[in-house]
Amino acid sequence: MKILVSAKRVTDPDARIRLRSDLSGIEAEGLEFKLNPFCENAIEEALRIQETQGAEVVAVCIGDDKANAELVRAMAMGADRSIRVEGTDAALDSDLVARIFVKLAEKEKPDVILLGKQAVDGDSNQVGQLLAEYLGWGLATFVSHPKGSAGMTSPDPGLQIAGGKVKAMREVDGGSEVVEVSLPAVVTADLRLNEPRLPKLPNIIKAKRKPLEQISMADLGVDPTLKVKTVRYANPPERKAGIKVKTVEELVDKLLNEAKVL
């Protein structure tokens, strides 16, 4: 079995994001980056499949040479090798990312492509769905491992591969459902699927010696034309200072006539 798994480099979600003066994008100077948390869950799940069933795990990232750090982390977690496709966030949209993965699928011929449900920078949640449609593969999104009503872990695995099929538990409005799709398949991981492991120092050292292939979009035969154009960014409105009221009647009046929430 072979599994392609995403390892996207994203801005640290805990960092304070500043926009450039011309609002054309974020100011990257001094900004911390990390492995996308949803991709960490996808990598962890791929490694669990590797440990129980045997599989080659190939981490994939689209970015410049700074993204090598995230691929090394994925290999330190346990991925066998990695591929970095040259690109930058400014020149990507969800459709282009999906088309790049299509070409990688044709090149690598994986049984499963495991992606994070979304990236915490763009929060688009589109690549998995587009990729499955372009490939004509089965799709299981938002794969999770919900807790039982008594706080006990569900006896059903979040993701199970057997008999040429993927059985996945996914979160839906009001609860969860189990879906089954045939291989090859695209799967997107939610945060509650597992608890990603922390790489150990010896594995971090070994990861630097694992194969890291660098490839361009031109090498893959991908048309870099974007379908979505970002015109500009905007800062969220600043929160207004709160006010104090002296009576319940005054509070109700303001909620009714000013906030208009009653």
Secondary structure, DSSP 4 states (H G I P E B T S, - for coil): -EEEEE--EEE-TTSPP-B-TTSSSB--TT--EEE-HHHHHHHHHHHHHHHHH--EEEEEEES-GGGHHHHHHHHHHT-SEEEEE---GGG--HHHHHHHHHHHHHHH--SEEEEES--TTT----HHHHHHHHHT-EEEEEE--PBPTTSPBPSS-SEEEETTEEEEEEEETTEEEEEEEESSEEEEE-GGG--PPPPPHHHHHHHTTS-EEEE-HHHHT-----S-------PPPPPPPP---SSHHHHHHHHHHTS---
